[in-house]
Amino acid sequence: MRHFILMIVLGLSLSMTAVAEQKKQLGNWDVHYIAFPAPLLTPEIATQYKLQRSKYNAIINISVLDKNTQQAQKVAISGIAKDLQGRQHALQFSEVAEGEAVYYLAQLPFRHEQRFSFTISIVSGNQSQQLTFDQTFYVD
């Protein structure tokens, strides 16, 4: 995960697009999430995680940590991205585990200045939470 995050930070520092990781506390979890244009990934990282680097693709990255221990949690995760016209795009998340780190990646196609409302369902055992956020994507 450190390698992945390092590549994102490096990509962000070279980009004019402002993107920031965000966190919400949901129940017993700290949920970290970030959505960014796929070209910010290096070709090597995109290949490693089978992600398409296109200026018309976004990457959604979510990690779930226990709020007390900060240990990564393996969860069932699904989501929908809804645009302003009401079109819904199902998000297909893949789990990535690197050492003790666990995170979930999905891709989303977009057009310039397209805004999405995300609804992400996170389930583990008897705990179920919903993460919501909005994001506008721009084509560089």
Secondary structure, 3 states (H helix, E strand, C coil): CHHHHHHHHHHHHHCCCCCCCEEEEECCEEEEEEEEEHHHCCHHHHHHCCCCCCCCEEEEEEEEEECCCCCECCCEEEEEEEECCCCEEEECCEEEEECCEEEEEEEEECCCCEEEEEEEEEEECCEEEEEEEEEEECCC
